[in-house]
Amino acid sequence: MHTIKLKVHDDIYNHIIFLLKSLDKKKIEIIEDKTKHNINDNFNFSEFDINSFKEIKNPLEWQQDI
């Protein structure tokens, strides 16, 4: 058995999946990686508890001290 990794544009993705799903299911396994990495995506920091700099009263002064 061989492994093929494809990067396809959104506009042809459904066509490729349709083609692959039409093949013999005993001879092909479709493994989709639906994670989408986009540099312009916003990251949600609210999921994390960030307390590292909580004690800093004056950030400008703190930066100048280090």
Summary of the structure (lengths in Angstrom):
residues: 66
radius of gyration: 23.3
end to end distance: 57.1
largest distance: 66.8
contacts: 58
relative contact order: 0.07
helix: 33%
strand: 0%
